[in-house]
């Protein structure tokens, strides 16, 4: 599973890291935030790895400040 998060969004980074995501790349000057260019950090969580629940991940009750989203991604069911 892949995601991106704005560099400097420490609350979101803590949540994603606790859920098993690891940074694999950085896109410099990817998006404007408050009039300045901010990098996007690319993160991955391998679905065949340990389940996030055993890695100490818990779904936040509300989105991290400034993140624009909560952690609600779920793998698609097997067909």
C-alpha positions as a Python dict, from the first residue, in 0.01 Angstrom:
ca = {
    (1, 'X'): (0, 0, 0),
    (2, 'X'): (140, 341, -95),
    (3, 'X'): (80, 691, 35),
    (4, 'X'): (235, 1036, 31),
    (5, 'X'): (251, 1287, 313),
    (6, 'X'): (374, 1645, 318),
    (7, 'X'): (718, 1686, 472),
    (8, 'X'): (681, 1846, 813),
    (9, 'X'): (345, 1685, 893),
    (10, 'X'): (486, 1511, 1199),
    (11, 'X'): (152, 1392, 1346),
    (12, 'X'): (68, 1208, 1021),
    (13, 'X'): (421, 1068, 991),
    (14, 'X'): (398, 927, 1345),
    (15, 'X'): (65, 757, 1267),
    (16, 'X'): (183, 610, 936),
    (17, 'X'): (513, 491, 1083),
    (18, 'X'): (332, 330, 1379),
    (19, 'X'): (114, 147, 1125),
    (20, 'X'): (414, -5, 951),
    (21, 'X'): (473, 243, 667),
    (22, 'X'): (833, 320, 569),
    (23, 'X'): (964, 614, 368),
    (24, 'X'): (1105, 510, 30),
    (25, 'X'): (1143, 843, -149),
    (26, 'X'): (1112, 1219, -138),
    (27, 'X'): (969, 1444, -409),
    (28, 'X'): (1119, 1791, -354),
    (29, 'X'): (903, 2101, -399),
    (30, 'X'): (597, 1888, -482),
    (31, 'X'): (312, 2102, -348),
    (32, 'X'): (257, 2461, -236),
    (33, 'X'): (168, 2501, 133),
    (34, 'X'): (114, 2848, 275),
    (35, 'X'): (298, 3006, -18),
    (36, 'X'): (607, 2783, -7),
    (37, 'X'): (705, 2466, -189),
    (38, 'X'): (695, 2156, 31),
    (39, 'X'): (830, 1809, -43),
    (40, 'X'): (608, 1500, -47),
    (41, 'X'): (740, 1191, 129),
    (42, 'X'): (650, 863, -41),
    (43, 'X'): (576, 577, 198),
    (44, 'X'): (502, 206, 154),
    (45, 'X'): (355, -67, 373),
    (46, 'X'): (395, -418, 236),
    (47, 'X'): (68, -606, 273),
    (48, 'X'): (242, -941, 317),
    (49, 'X'): (432, -803, 620),
    (50, 'X'): (313, -819, 983),
    (51, 'X'): (-42, -686, 1021),
    (52, 'X'): (-51, -321, 1128),
    (53, 'X'): (-252, -402, 1442),
    (54, 'X'): (34, -607, 1581),
    (55, 'X'): (272, -322, 1498),
    (56, 'X'): (90, -96, 1744),
    (57, 'X'): (-127, 84, 1491),
    (58, 'X'): (-457, 224, 1604),
    (59, 'X'): (-692, 428, 1388),
    (60, 'X'): (-702, 792, 1499),
    (61, 'X'): (-1037, 934, 1603),
    (62, 'X'): (-982, 1238, 1384),
    (63, 'X'): (-733, 1335, 1109),
    (64, 'X'): (-391, 1466, 1200),
    (65, 'X'): (-388, 1845, 1186),
    (66, 'X'): (-329, 1961, 831),
    (67, 'X'): (-326, 1612, 684),
    (68, 'X'): (-663, 1636, 514),
    (69, 'X'): (-735, 1268, 575),
    (70, 'X'): (-753, 999, 839),
    (71, 'X'): (-601, 656, 808),
    (72, 'X'): (-891, 458, 663),
    (73, 'X'): (-720, 265, 383),
    (74, 'X'): (-801, -105, 374),
    (75, 'X'): (-677, -370, 132),
    (76, 'X'): (-931, -484, -126),
    (77, 'X'): (-1102, -814, -43),
    (78, 'X'): (-979, -1123, -225),
    (79, 'X'): (-1194, -1218, -522),
}
